[in-house]
Amino acid sequence: MTIFRCQDNCAERGYLYGGLEFGAECYCGHKIQATNVSEAECDMECKGERGSVCGGANRLSVYRLQLAQESARRYGSAVFRGCFRRPDNLSLALPVTAAMLNMSVDKCVDFCTEKEYPLAALA
């Protein structure tokens, strides 16, 4: 996982935010529904990008994506929004689950997008 890869995956699907957690997990959404915490709490290096921070334990490095052209669904730049605590009750925040063989970020996001959910998360 890299910051760019997460931003690219989220932006291509038209999401406004991309967030990275545990050094390797990427989440996409349209709203930030979490508490802002100290940036020092996002302390895990990205698994695929030495020297870059990809969240922490239950902490998300969040970027606001700037879409260059809505029809192209690509972003022009991303703005770091800070580190956020993962919501305590994921079942309320993420009510639908699916188990798939060979799960990937793309498969998870595609599944949620088809169901018109604004956020996708992998665990």
PEQUI-V866428 format. One line per field, one symbol per residue. phi: phi as a letter, one per 40 degrees, with the letter a starting at -180 (. if undefined). psi: psi as a letter, one per 20 degrees, with the letter a starting at -180 (. if undefined). A space follows every 50 residues. Layout:
# PEQUI-V866428
phi = ???
psi = ???
This chain:
# PEQUI-V866428
phi = .bccccdccccccgccbbbbbfgabbbbabbcbaccbcccccbbcccbad gbcbgacfbbcbbccbccadccfbccabbcbhbbccdcbccccbcbbabb cfdaddccccdccdcgccbbabb
psi = prgggggggghhjjqhqpqqqkiippqqriqolrpprphhinjpqphjnp iqpmbaokppoppppopgphhikqqhrqppiapqppqgnhhghnipqppq qlqrggggggghghjkpipqqq.
